[in-house]
Amino acid sequence: MNAYGKQACLACVCGLLLAVTLACGTQSPVSTPLLRPTSTWSAPPTFTPAPTRTPLPPDTGWQPVRPGVEVRSIDIAVDASTERVTVARLDPSQVMFRVIYTPGIGYPVGSWAQQQDALLVVNGGYFTSEEVVTGLTISGGESYGVSYGDYAGMFAVTPADVVSVRWLRAWPYDPAEGLRDAIQSFPVLVRPGGEPGFPADADDGTPARRTVVAQDRSGRVLPIWGPSTIQNPDEVPPSRLSAVSTSRSEPASQTAIRRKLK
């Protein structure tokens, strides 16, 4: 998913000019007494300690980035440990969502961000070793792959920029919809009405940080990612898709968020 929305750096260099003035005249030269060297002492250099980073509160609350874009960071208790989760809240009436897919070609997430000049970039979906998507993906009106069954979910955008996050059992995909962009993934973590879609005993309990997308009752889209998400997109390994994943998708270690505050 791409959500689209200058920094100036000034360096000043100061130079120190040392001038020596010579006096001229006709007076007889005067002998200059020899000066004995004297001992000198200079103070050792002082070092300024680096400033201490102020710890984040357990919940930062919603922090505005620009109209229609907010970010929140929250501590979540997981068994005996605490995970830091970050959530973006995006108003579809003020940002545009796109799914970008290049079959068989993988790019670093930093390349996706540069190519699209996006405010926020998240990759998602499932792929074969040949970099081919396994579920249905629609990019710019072009469809790829085959739709998953009713166990999966889908993030979808119409040509009129109407956005939905749906459970395919309750809202199946219809090719006649004419979606502009879409991506499918699984599992669905929370079904419509708040019912858990992925029971706690459905796996072996091994932690797996993933990127999630949700939609609130006001229609705002909420990408959610965990602490292992890489903030520098240039450090992320090649990925196949610049999109927000529906439900739970690629590991967070393969996800990058780029926020450009212009």
N, C-alpha and C positions, 0 to 999 in steps of 0.2 A: 504494500500500500504506500502510495506516495501522497503526502499531504503537503500542498504547495502554499505558500504564503507570499551596513558597510562598516565595516569597521575601519577606522583610520588609525595608523600608527605613526607617531612623530618622534624622530630621534634628533637630539641636539648635542653637538660636539663643541666643547669649549676648549680654546687653546690658550696657553700662557706664554707671553712674549717677554723675554729677559733682554734688556738693552744695557750696553756698556758705553759710557760716555768718556772720551779722551779729552784732556785739557791741553791746549797749545799756548806757547809764549816764548820770551827771549831770556828769561832768567836762567842763571847758572843752574846746572843740575844739582840737586841736593841728594846726598847719599841716603839711601833708604836702609834703615837698620834691618838686619836679618831677624826674621821672626821665628821663634822656636815653635815647633808644632805643639799644639795643645790637644789634650784628649777631648773627645766628643762623646755624647751619649744621646741616643734617640730612644724614644719610647717604643716598646714592641707594638706591632699592629693589633688593633682590636677587631673582633669579629662580632657582627650582629647576628644573633640567633634567628633562624627562620621563624616566621610567625606560626603560632599553634593553630591548627585547623579547628574551627568551632564545630563541635559535634552536632549532627542534625537532630532535631527533636524526633520522638517516636512517630509523630505524624505531622508533616509540614502543612497539611491543609492544601486546598487548591491554590496554586500559584499561577496567576495569569502570565502568559507569554506574549500573546497578542489577541486581538478579538477572535473569539471562537476557538482558542487553543489554551488549555490549562494543563499543568503538570502537578502531580502529587506523589510524595514518597512516604511509605508507611512501613513500620516494623510489624511483621506477622510472626506469631509464635508457631513453631513447627516442632512438635514433641519437646525436647529439652533445649532446642536451639531457637534462634530468631533469624528470620530471613528479611531482607530489605526488598520491598516490592515497589516499583515505580509504575504509575498509571498516567497516561495522557487522556485528556477528555476533549474530543474534537466535535465541533458543531458543523454538521454537513452543509448548513446554509452559508457557512463562511469559509470552508476549505473544500478542496476538490480531491477525490479519491481516484486512484488509478491502479490497475494491476498490470505490471509489465512482465512479459515472459518471452524469452528467446530460446526456442527448442534446441537442445543439444549444445548450448553455449552457456558457460558459467562465468560470472564476473564477480570480483570483490564487491562488497556492499558499498565501499567508497566510490567505486566506479558508477554504481547505480545512482548514488546521490549526486555525483558530478554530472552525469548524463541528464538526469531529470531535473536538477536544480530544486530538489524537493525540500520541504520543511522537515519532514519526518519520513524515514525509510525503515521498513521492517520486512524481512523475508520470511516466507512460510510455504507450506505445502509439502507434499511427499513426491520424491523423484526416483527414477531408476538410476543405475550407474552410468547410463548414457545421457544423463541430464534431461530426461523426458518426464514430464509430469504424469502421475498415475491417476489422479482424479480429474474432474472437469475443471478447466481453467479457461476463462474468457478474457482476452486482452484487446481492447479497442474494437470490440465486436467480433473478433476472430475466436472461434472455439477450438480447444485442444483437449485431448483425453476423453475419458468416459466418466459419466456421473457415478459417484459412489452410491451405496445403498442408503436406506433410511436411517441407518445408525450414525451417519455423518452430519456435518453442518456446512453452511456456505455463507460466505460474505459476498454480497452482490450489490451492484450499482447499475441503475437504469440510465438510458440516454438523458433523462431529465434530472440526473444526479440525486435520485432517491436511493438511499442506502438502507440495506437490511442485513441483519445477522440472523440466520434462520436454522432451525432443526429440520432436516429433510423429511422426517416422518410427518411432522405437522405442516410443513410448507414445502412440498416437493418442487424440484426444478422442472420447469416447462420450457422446452425450446422455443415455444411461441412467445415467451416473455420478451425476447429481443434484448437481453441484457448487454450492456456495454462492457462491463468488467465484472469478473467473479472469480472466486477461488474456493475450493472445497478442502476440508480437512476433517480430522476426527481425533479423539472422541468429542462429543458435546458435553461440556462439564456441567452446565446448568440449563435445564430445559425451560421452555416457557412456563411461567407461573412459579418459578423458583425451585422446581423439583430437581434434585441432583441427577445428573445424567451419567455420572461415572462413579459407581459405588466405591467406597474405600477398600473393599476386599476384591476389587476387580483386577488387581495386579499384585506383585509380590511386595509392594511397599517401598521399593527402592526409589529414593528421590530422583526426579528428573525435571530439571528446570526447563520450562518451555515458555514460548510466547503465546499469549492468549488475546483474543479480541472479544469484546462484549458490546452490548447496546443497551442504554438505559431507557426508562419509560418516556423520556423526552426526545428520544431518537438520536442522542449523541453517541458517538463511537468511542470506545475505550480500549485502546491497545494496552496490554499489561505485560511487564517483563520483570525478570528476577535479577538478583545481584550479579550473576555471572555474565550478564549482557555486556558486550564490548561497546564502550562509548566512542572509541576512535574507529571510524569506519575503514580507515586504511589498514588496520591490523586484522581485519576479518578475513578468513579464508574465502575462496570463491563460493558464490551462492548462485542459485538458479533463478531466483525470483525476487523482485522488489514488490512485496505485497504484504498486507496484514493477513495473518493466518486466522482461519475460523477455528474456534475452539482451541485445541492444543496442537501445536505443530512442531517445527524444527527446534532442536535444543537451543536454549538461550545463548549458549556459547557461539552459536552461528547467527545470532541476531544482533543488529546494530541500530542504534537510534542516532539520528543526526538532527539536531535542532539548530536552525539558523535564525538568529535574532537580528533582523534587518530593520 
